[in-house]
Amino acid sequence: MNADTIFEMLMYAVPSLITGGVAYYLFDHHFKDQQNARRWLLQRENQKHSLPLRLQAYERMALFLERINPAKLLIRVAPVSSDKSHYQNLLIQHIEQEFEHNLTQQIYITDDCWTMILTAKNTIIQNIRKTTADPSVTDADSLREKILSNLLQDEVATKVALEYLKTEVSQIL
């Protein structure tokens, strides 16, 4: 083969290779765009269905926080007897029942929000137990009064968690 033949073959091969490379690039780019568009549409469709579920979960967790707020809990759950320990157990039982009823909502809310809700619940239970252990508290009625007076002094954990929950909902919408 002489140099002219090789040069002539290159003259035909180089444009073909360039055309093939450009075609490959364009088709590859087109298919990736199509795949991204399908993925975006699927994500949008999923979000359309999951957003109401997520909002409902946030609503239920807001209701949970309102129901375990000590001021509202003490009004809703009256002591059955004058025994402070029995009343403490009754209050904690109501909180735990509310929590168990809403336990599945954690799959729809963020981990940080769930942690805030757990912290609020545990703080309220701990405050009830701490107040019950106070020697000045002698019966169920004095336990109620002491818990309510503690609310005036400290910021309620449910309020903090509810503010965090509202912030998250505003970011979703």
Sequence and secondary structure as in RCSB ss.txt:
>XXXX:A:sequence
MNADTIFEMLMYAVPSLITGGVAYYLFDHHFKDQQNARRWLLQRENQKHSLPLRLQAYERMALFLERINPAKLLI
RVAPVSSDKSHYQNLLIQHIEQEFEHNLTQQIYITDDCWTMILTAKNTIIQNIRKTTADPSVTDADSLREKILSN
LLQDEVATKVALEYLKTEVSQIL
>XXXX:A:secstr
  HHHHHHHHHHHHHHHHHHHHHHHHHHHHHHHHHHHHHHHHHHHHHHHHHHHHHHHHHHHHHHHHHHSHHHHHH
HS  SSS HHHHHHHHHHHHHHHHHHTGGGGGTS HHHHHHHHHHHHHHHHHHHHHHH TT  SHHHHHHHHHHH
HHHS  HHHHHHHHHHHHHHHH 
